[in-house]
Amino acid sequence: MQRSVELGDQSLDMRRSWIKMQSRELKAAHDADLTITVTAVEQEILKQQQISNLAVIPHVHVPYSGEQASFAQRQGLLFTGNYNHSSNMDAVRWLCQEIMPLVWLQLPELTLTLLGSDINEEVKVLAKDERITVPGYLTDVTPYFLNHRLFVAPLRSSAGMKGEIGQSLEYGLPIVATTVGIEGMHLTHEQNVLEANEAQEFAQQIIRLYKSEELWNKLAANSVKAIAPFNPDSIKQELCQMFHDLCLS
């Protein structure tokens, strides 16, 4: 909510919701024996509020073990999210209205798929270009992650680990994302992700990665390595240690 306000949502309802939610969360954290965050970013914010009993437990991710399509066998861009979330709506607006027109100047045939649940009328309007497809909610998204060439995450106002980023890493699907999008994932620009925070820069990184098989292969291989710390066994060990320390405190 704070990032939505900082990004430009100055509505009184949003500000009130932000202040009320922040107050509730801080009180709960102060009263708890231990507060768990999913990234070190949230942990640091709570430390600044004099909350000391903290632990970071990230999301669990399991790499896809099936057969993968090659660079040449794939095409198009993939975005996914729940469109009831304001952060995802901001991202898809920015993507369709500002980023894709720049991409299409150099790659006019490039397609974009907007995957996810709670498709609303605004999404349908944004997808009026015939190069944009909106399949709606699907129980099995595996074919989309295996057949698209890039995943895009132009998120500017959400917080915490993004499930869609982790999911893309699971499938070894190279990603172009904002700094906000990759928060908490310990990713490195040019190694396992391409990072961009302005529309022109984001478009250029899409074009660059979409054209370069060498760079695509590098990011695809490193994506699988990047997800390794989030495997079930590692997280289980962290949870066991956390509960052990809590019982001794």
C-alpha positions in Angstrom: 0.0 0.0 0.0 2.8 2.4 0.9 4.4 1.9 -2.5 1.1 2.5 -4.3 0.8 5.8 -2.5 4.4 6.7 -3.4 3.8 5.7 -7.0 1.0 8.2 -7.3 -2.2 6.7 -5.7 -3.1 9.7 -3.6 -6.7 8.7 -2.8 -7.8 9.2 0.7 -9.1 5.6 1.0 -5.7 4.2 0.0 -3.9 6.4 2.5 -6.3 5.5 5.3 -6.0 1.8 4.4 -2.2 2.0 4.4 -2.1 3.8 7.8 -4.6 1.4 9.4 -2.8 -1.7 8.0 0.6 -0.4 9.1 -0.6 0.2 12.6 -2.2 -3.3 12.9 0.9 -5.0 11.6 3.3 -3.1 13.8 1.2 -3.8 16.9 1.0 -7.5 16.0 4.8 -7.7 15.5 5.5 -5.9 18.9 3.2 -8.3 20.7 4.5 -11.5 19.1 7.3 -13.8 20.4 8.6 -13.9 16.8 7.8 -12.2 13.6 8.5 -14.0 10.3 9.1 -12.1 7.1 9.6 -13.5 3.6 12.5 -11.2 2.7 15.2 -9.3 4.4 13.7 -6.0 3.1 10.6 -6.4 5.4 12.9 -7.5 8.2 14.9 -4.3 8.0 11.8 -2.2 8.0 10.6 -3.8 11.2 14.1 -3.4 12.7 13.7 0.3 12.1 10.5 0.2 14.2 12.5 -1.3 17.2 11.2 -4.8 16.6 14.0 -7.3 17.3 12.6 -10.9 17.4 12.6 -11.5 13.7 13.2 -14.4 11.2 13.3 -14.6 7.5 11.6 -17.7 5.9 11.2 -17.4 2.1 8.8 -19.1 -0.2 9.4 -22.7 -1.2 10.1 -23.5 -4.8 10.8 -26.8 -6.6 12.5 -26.8 -10.1 10.7 -28.2 -13.0 12.3 -31.5 -14.0 10.6 -32.2 -17.3 11.7 -31.7 -20.9 12.5 -28.1 -21.9 11.9 -26.3 -25.3 14.8 -24.6 -26.8 15.2 -20.8 -27.5 14.2 -21.3 -31.2 11.1 -23.4 -30.2 9.7 -20.6 -28.0 8.0 -17.3 -28.8 6.3 -14.4 -27.1 6.3 -12.7 -23.7 4.4 -14.0 -20.7 3.0 -12.0 -17.7 1.0 -13.6 -15.0 -0.8 -12.3 -11.9 -4.1 -11.9 -10.0 -5.7 -8.8 -11.5 -7.6 -8.0 -8.3 -4.3 -6.8 -6.9 -3.6 -3.1 -7.6 0.1 -3.8 -8.0 -0.6 -6.2 -10.9 -3.0 -3.8 -12.5 -0.3 -1.0 -12.3 2.2 -3.4 -13.9 -0.1 -4.5 -16.7 -1.1 -0.9 -17.5 2.6 0.2 -17.7 3.4 -2.9 -19.8 0.6 -2.5 -22.3 0.6 1.3 -22.5 4.2 2.3 -22.3 6.6 -0.6 -22.6 5.1 -2.8 -25.4 4.7 0.2 -27.9 8.5 0.7 -27.6 9.1 -3.0 -28.0 6.9 -3.2 -31.1 8.9 -0.5 -32.8 11.7 -3.1 -33.3 9.8 -6.4 -32.9 6.3 -5.6 -34.4 5.2 -9.3 -34.5 6.0 -10.0 -30.9 3.1 -11.3 -28.9 2.2 -10.9 -25.2 0.2 -13.3 -23.1 -1.6 -12.0 -19.9 -2.1 -15.0 -17.8 -3.9 -15.1 -14.4 -7.1 -14.9 -12.5 -9.8 -12.3 -12.0 -9.7 -10.8 -15.5 -11.6 -7.5 -15.4 -12.8 -5.1 -18.0 -9.8 -2.9 -17.8 -7.5 -5.8 -18.7 -9.7 -6.6 -21.7 -9.4 -3.0 -22.9 -5.7 -3.0 -22.4 -5.5 -6.2 -24.4 -7.4 -4.8 -27.4 -4.3 -5.1 -29.6 -4.5 -8.4 -31.5 -0.9 -9.2 -30.4 -2.1 -9.5 -26.8 -3.8 -12.6 -25.6 -5.8 -13.1 -22.3 -6.5 -16.8 -21.7 -7.9 -16.2 -18.2 -7.5 -18.5 -15.2 -6.0 -21.9 -16.0 -5.4 -24.8 -13.6 -2.3 -25.9 -15.5 0.1 -23.1 -16.6 3.0 -25.4 -17.4 2.6 -25.2 -21.2 2.8 -21.4 -21.0 6.0 -21.4 -19.1 7.5 -24.0 -21.4 6.5 -22.3 -24.7 7.1 -18.6 -24.1 10.6 -17.2 -24.6 10.6 -14.5 -21.8 8.8 -13.7 -18.6 8.2 -10.0 -17.9 7.5 -8.6 -14.4 7.2 -4.8 -14.6 6.1 -4.5 -11.0 6.4 -1.2 -9.3 4.3 -1.2 -6.1 4.2 -4.7 -4.6 6.3 -6.0 -1.7 7.8 -9.2 -0.6 8.8 -12.2 -2.7 6.8 -12.5 -5.9 5.4 -16.0 -6.6 5.4 -15.5 -10.3 9.2 -14.7 -10.3 9.9 -17.9 -8.3 7.6 -19.8 -10.7 9.5 -18.6 -13.7 12.8 -19.6 -12.1 11.4 -23.0 -11.4 10.8 -23.4 -15.2 14.1 -21.9 -16.2 12.3 -19.1 -18.1 14.5 -16.0 -18.4 13.1 -12.9 -16.8 13.1 -9.2 -17.4 11.9 -7.5 -14.2 12.1 -4.3 -12.0 14.0 -4.1 -8.8 10.7 -4.4 -6.9 9.8 -7.5 -9.0 12.9 -9.4 -7.9 12.9 -8.3 -4.3 14.0 -11.0 -1.9 15.1 -13.5 -4.6 18.9 -12.7 -4.5 19.1 -12.3 -8.2 21.8 -10.5 -10.1 21.4 -8.4 -13.2 23.0 -10.0 -16.3 23.6 -13.3 -14.4 20.1 -14.7 -13.8 17.8 -11.8 -14.6 17.7 -8.6 -16.6 16.7 -5.7 -14.4 15.2 -2.4 -15.6 13.1 0.3 -13.9 12.2 2.8 -16.7 10.0 2.0 -19.7 12.6 2.7 -22.3 15.2 0.6 -20.5 12.7 -2.2 -19.8 11.8 -2.3 -23.5 15.4 -2.5 -24.6 16.2 -5.3 -22.2 13.2 -7.3 -23.6 14.4 -6.7 -27.2 18.0 -7.6 -26.3 17.1 -10.9 -24.5 14.5 -11.9 -27.0 17.1 -11.7 -29.8 20.1 -13.2 -28.1 20.1 -17.0 -27.8 23.5 -16.9 -26.0 22.2 -14.6 -23.3 18.9 -16.5 -23.1 20.7 -19.8 -22.5 22.9 -18.2 -19.9 20.0 -16.8 -17.9 17.9 -20.0 -18.3 20.7 -22.2 -16.9 21.4 -19.7 -14.0 17.7 -19.5 -13.2 17.6 -23.1 -12.1 20.7 -22.5 -9.9 19.1 -19.3 -8.4 16.1 -21.2 -7.1 18.2 -23.9 -5.3 18.2 -22.1 -1.9 14.4 -22.2 -1.8 14.1 -26.0 -2.1 11.9 -27.7 0.5 14.8 -29.4 2.4 16.6 -26.0 2.9 13.5 -24.3 4.1 12.6 -27.2 6.4 16.0 -26.9 8.1 15.5 -23.1 8.5 12.1 -23.7 10.1 13.4 -26.4 12.5 16.3 -24.1 13.6 13.8 -21.2 14.0 11.5 -23.2 16.3 14.5 -24.6 18.2 15.8 -21.2 18.9 12.3 -19.9 19.8 11.8 -22.7 22.4 15.2 -21.9 24.0 14.5 -18.1 24.2 
